[in-house]
Amino acid sequence: MDYRSLGRTGVKVSPLCLGTMNFGGRTDEKDALDIIQRAMEQGINFIDTANVYNDGESEKVVGKALKKSGERDQIVLATKVHGSMGKGPNDRGNHRRHIVAQCDASLKRLDTDRIDLYQIHRPMSEIPIDETLRALDDLIRAGKVLYVGSSTFAAWQLMESVMVSRELGLNRFVSEQPPYHLLDRRIERELVPFCRTYGFAVLPWSPLAGGFLTGKYSREGGWPQGSRYAGKENRFRKQFQDRAFDVMDALDEVAEQAGTTSSQFALAWCMHQPGVTSPIIGPRTMEQLEDNLGALEVEVTDDHRARLDEVATPGDGIASFYEADFGPGRYAVPR
């Protein structure tokens, strides 16, 4: 396993991170425990979850898996805070009250004494960044958290966080989780250069574009039962138009040349892009995990990259996947 440094920290993480959004939800506890155990057996030492995943059930499953394995100290454990965890007006957000309370709640669900990487799940412009960073710094000083990071922040927001951390003498973010895959390469414009300059780990989420890059969908429709877009053809057509399928055709082509699956090649491409630390996979089944792990053996050549660049222009965004899922904003594809 080619372990990589988590940004400027020196902590070593596997080149794939096991994402657990399905666990405790679409993936029941038994299957989730098996998937986590199998991933660890194959050298995956980086697990990512969030308090909002299935209303805390994902964290509980991860905690049970680590306790059962006895390998907690070998795992870099990451979770996130921001989303709503109750009905009250203060049960969400990036303010001190919510961050501190949810850290304690996550520690309890994970059945652990510390969180290795505690991440702010989304930016929140109405909360001053110093409010957020001071709360996170206190958690580090209390020994509850080792490192802190962000998810889906813009480069300018991360630069602001670095400046405030320096000004106030606070522990700073060491990582960023952005959406990144062949259909959305916009982070290559500013975010990746920023992260490489300031020592941020880049942990792409949804490297398979919500399953589109597995090849399970076709231009003609008739998609597999249980897939994300089964029964949602109008939404699918709006998000994935002809250019997306042109990328899929090229991906199928280079994957065949490499003797691998399209999903494995898409993951390998993401994994080996400049500045990327560890893409986050989100297997729902053991079969999907095994396919994802195969990406670790795939070689991506310059010719492969050049072919994909022809249809997936560097720095460009093709699909409106994130606009549909999160509403108009920073990751909305320009029309």
N, C-alpha and C positions, 0 to 999 in steps of 0.2 A: 504494500500500500504506500503510495506516494503522499505522505502527510505534508500539509502546508501550514505556514504560520497564519494565525488569526490576526491579520493586520500587523500592527507594530507590537503586539503583546508578546510574541514568542511562543504562545501556546500552540500546539500542533493539533490540527483537525484533519479528518479525512476529506478527500476531494469531492465527496458527495455527503450531503447532510440529510438525515432521515427526518422528513416532515411528518407530523402526526395529526393533521387536521381531520382526517377521516376517523381516527380512533375514538371509540366511545360513541360513535354515531353510525355512519354507514358500515364501518368495520367494527364488529363486536369485540368484546374484551378478549376472548380466547384467541381469535385470529390476530388481533393486534399484538398480544403478548408473543405469539409465535413469530410475527414479522419482526418485532424489535429484537428478539433473540437471534434470529437468522442474520439480521443486519450486523449485529455486534460480532457474531461468529466470523463474518466476512471482513471484519476490520473497520466497520463504520463506528467511529467514536464520537460522532457529533449528532445530537438529537435536538430538534426544534419543535416547540409547541407554543401554545398561547392560552391565557386564562379563558378567552371567549370560545375556544374550540369546543363545541358541543357542551357549552355552559359548564366548563371545568372538568368534564369527564375525560377529555384527552390527557390533561395533566395527571389525573388519578391513575389512568392506565399506564402512563409512562413511569410514574412513581412505583407502581406495583411491579413492573417489568424490571426496573433497576434493582429493587429490593430482592426480587426472586433470583436475579442473576448474580448478585453479590459484586457487581462490577461498577457500582456507582462512581468510585474514584477514578475509573478509567474513561469515563464519559464526560464530554464537554456538553453540559446541559443548558439549553437556552429556552427561555419563554418570553412572553410579551405582555404588555399592559397598555390600555387605552380605551378599549371598547366597553360597552355597557355591561355591567354585571349586577344590575338591580334596577328597580323602578324609580329610584330617587334621582333628583337632578345632579347630585354629586357622586353618583355611582358610575361615572365614566370620565374620561378626559386625562389630561397630562398635568394635573395639579397635584400638589404634595399630598393632600388628604387621600386622594384616590390611589396614587402610586404606592404610598406606604401601606395602606390597608390591603391592597391587592398583592403586594409582595408577600405579606404575612399569609394571606390566603393561598397563594401559589405554593409557598413553602410547605404548608400543611397538606395540600393536595398531592404534591410531588413527594412528600414524606422524606424530605432532605433538609440539611442544615444550611445550605447555601445554593444560590443560583449562579451558575458560571457566567452566563451572558444574559442580562436583563435588558429587554429592548422596548423602546417606545413604538407601538404598533403603527401609528400614523401621526403626522404632524398636526398641530392644533394652533393656528395663528393667534387665537384670542388668549392663549396662555403664554406669558413671557417665557422664553427659553431658560432664563436664569431660575425661574420657579421650578421647572422640571429638572434641571441639572443639579440644583442644590438638594432636592429630594433624593435623587439618584446617588449623589456623592455621600449623603448621610447613610444610605443603605450600604454603600461600600465600606465606609468607616465603621459601621456596625458589624461588618463581617457577614451580612446576609447576601450580599452580591459581590462578585469578583470583578466583572467588567460590565459595561453598558454599551448599548448600540441603538440603532434606529431602523425603521422600516418605511420605505416609500417616501423618504424625504428628498427634496430637491437639493442640488449642489449648493445653492446659496443658503439654504437653511442649515446645512451641515457646516458651511463656512462660518455662519453666525454662531453656531454652537461651539466651534473651536475657539473663536475670538472671546466669547463669554467665559469659557472654561479657563482660558489663559488669564483673562482679566481678574477673575475671582478666585483663581487657584483651585479649581474643581477638577475632579476626574472627568475625562472627556470621552465622547463616543469613540469606540474602536471599530465599529462595523456598521454597514448599511445593507438592508435587504431591499433590493429594487425588483420590479418585474422585468424580466429579460429573457428573450428567446429570439428565434429567427424571424418572427413576425413583428417584434418590437425591439428595435436596436437603438432607441433614442438615448439611452444612458451613455452610449459611446461618445456623445457630443461633449458633455460637460461633467457628468457624474463620475464616470470611470477615470478620466484624467485627474479630477479632484481627489478621488480615493487613492489613486496611485501616488499622488504628490504628498498627501497628508497621512498615509499609512492606515487607511481604513480597509478592513476586509470587505469584499463584495460577495454577498450571499444571495444570488438570484432566486426569486421564488417563481413558481409556475414556469420552469424551463421548457415544458412541453406544451405551453399555451393552452392550459386547461384540457389537455388530452388531444387537441387537434393534431399535433405533430406525431402522434402515434400511428396515424394513417387509418384510424378507424372510421373516418368520415369520407364521403365521396361527393363529387359535384352533383350526382343524381339524387342524393338523399337516401332514405331507408337506413337509418343509423341504428347501431346495436342497442338493445334494451339495457337499461341501467347506465348508459353513458350520460354525460352531462347535458347533452342537447337532445336526447330522445324526447320526441313529442314537442319540441320547441323550434320547429323549422323556421318560423318567421324571425325569431331572435337570431338563430344561427345564420340565416342568409344575410341579415343586416351586418353581422360581425365579420363573417368570413366570406369575402367575395372572391372574384376570379384570381386576383393577385396572390391571395393566400394559397389557393390550390396550385398556382404555378410554383410557389415555393415548395409545396408538398411534393410535386412531381420531381423537382430537382433533388429534394431530399431523398426520395425513393431511389433515384438514380445513383447518387453517391453512396448511399447505404448498400446498394447491391454491389457496387464496385468494391466496397470495403468488406463485404461478406458479413454484414450485420443487419439488424433491424433498423427501421427508420427512427423509432423512438430512442434506441441506443445511440444512434449517430447524432441525433438532435441534442441529447444530453452531453455526449462527448464534445460536440462543437462548443456548447456553452461552457463546459468545464475547462476547456483549453483556450478560451478567449483571453486576451491580455487583461490583466487586472482582476480576473475572477478567482475567488478563493474556493468556494464550495457551493454549487447549485443545490437547492433544496428539492428533493424528490418527495412525492406524496402518494405512495402506493396505497391502494385500497385493498388489494389482495396479495397473497404470497406470489402468485404468478407475475403480477406487475413488479413486485420487488425484484424477483430474479431477473426480469428483463432489464430493469434499471441498473442492477449491479453489473450487467454485461457491458455497460458503457465504459467501465473502468479499463477494459481491454482493447478499446477501439482506438486506432491511430487516425488522426485527422491530418491530412497532408495539405500543403499549400495549394495543390490543384483542386482538392475538395473545397477549400475555403473560397477559391476564386470562382468556382462554379456556383456556389451558394450566394456569393456576393452579387452575381449577375441578376438574381431574382429577388434577393433580400438585401437591398442597398444598405451599406454601413451607415448607421446613424438615423435610419428611417423607421417609420412605424407604418404597418400595413393594416392590421386587424384592429377593430374597435372593441376588443374584448374587455379592457379595463374601463372604458367609458360606460359600457352597459352594466358592469358589475358594481362600479363605485360612483357613478354619476359624473357629470362633466367636471373637468379640473385638469390637474397637471398631467395626468396620463391619458387624457382624451386625445384620440387621433385627430389631427386637423382634417377638415373636409374641404 
